[in-house]
Amino acid sequence: MEGFNHLTEEVEKRLHSQEQSHLELVDTVKMLQRQVNQQGEKLADAEDRSRRNNLRIRGIPDNIDVVELANYAQKMLKAVKPVVSNSDLLLDRIHRLPKPSNAPAAEPKDVKVRFQYYHIKEEFLSAVCTTGVSGDYNEIKVFKDFSAHTMRRHREFQSFTAELRAFPH
């Protein structure tokens, strides 16, 4: 019986040691998960900052080829914000984006535009939000260009922000 008690004590010591090791590993995993989340937030913030001069434009017909895309966009920008001079209305890049798998087949691909000047992009976006896009461009919709992480976060809070918008001022 004495050997059995000794064996039981030995098993209990080992079990306690394993339990302690497990708890330390759980704490380490939690700490590492927090660090990964923080790094993901920092990365998303850096990506969003690099996209701050970009806009996504939806509704530009697909029959406008890449060569004419910049001219089309500049004409649309001038139609919305005619007071902007041509020297300020510089576009760094403009290109079509791949169509998302859930987008309707008939819809044209989105276009990403990178403005040379941030304030011009903001003026254009503000004009679109207040007066809208009219004339030949009334099918056009304009969005800020956010990272996938930020878009996911926006969707998480969508119901909450909808309630806030519905609340009378």
Summary of the structure (lengths in Angstrom):
residues: 169
radius of gyration: 27.4
end to end distance: 79.7
largest distance: 97.3
contacts: 379
relative contact order: 0.13
helix: 59%
strand: 12%
